[in-house]
Amino acid sequence: MSSAEYIAEVKDKIRPLLQELGLKILPKGASSFSIVKGTQIVMTIRDTGDYVELSYQGKKYQYDKWYTKPQHLAKVVENVLKAPSA
């Protein structure tokens, strides 16, 4: 699966959740996008080839694409966005 296909599938899977939460997708090329609320970037997801990098609250998390399929990453995004803030 190419980087663009992987990212497109993740976007498709999280789009309903983002609408529910009032968030939008801001494309940043074929292999990267940000999730935004208004003008504030909430999260950035970037496909780097063998890995997918998720940036959230100043930290970067890296997931191996062999184990983390698009539906798995979509679930991670959902869990992070729905988690109560500390």
N, C-alpha and C positions, 0 to 999 in steps of 0.2 A: 504494500500500500504506500503510495507516495505521500509526501508531507502535506500537499494540498488536499488530497483525499482524506487523510486522517483528520486534519483541521476542519474540513467541511462537515465531516460526520459528527465531530464533537459539537460544532455549532448547531447542527440540526437537532441533536439530542438535548441541548440545554436551552434552546430558544423558548419553549413554553415556560420553563422555570423563570427565565429572565423577564419575560412579559409579566408574569405573576408578581415578581419582586420590583417591577418598575426599572429594570436595568436594560441596557442596550449593548449590542456588539459593535465595536469599532474596528473594522478590518485594518490590518497593518501589513499588507502583502499576502501572498498565497499561503505562507506557512506560519502566520502569527496573527493574533487579534487581542484586543483588550475588551474587558467588560467595564462599562462606564455607567455612572449615575450622574446625570447632568453633564458637567465638564470634568468630574473627578474620576480618575481611573481606579477601579476597585481591584481588578485582577488582570494579569496579562498571561496569555498562554502562547507558547512558541515551540514549534517543532524544529528540533536541531538535527534530525536524521535518525539516529538510533534511540534518541531520547526526546521526551516532551518536558518542557520546563514551565512551571507554573509559578508566577511571582505574585505574592499576596502580602500586604502589610510590611513591605520592605524585606521580605525573605523570599528565597528561591528554593523551590522543591523540584527535584528531577525524578522522572518516571521512565523506566525502561519500556519502550514500545512493544517489546516481545511479550511482556507480562501485562502491560496496561493497555488494553484495547480501548477504542473510543468510548464505548459504553461504560467502561470502568472509570475513565477519566471524567466523564460526564457526572457520574455518581459522586466522585471526589469533589467536583465543583459544587454540586448540589449540597453536599454535606457541609462544606466550608461556608457557603453563602447563607445557609439556613441556621448555622450554629449561632447561639446567643452570644452577643459581644460581652467580653469580660469587663 
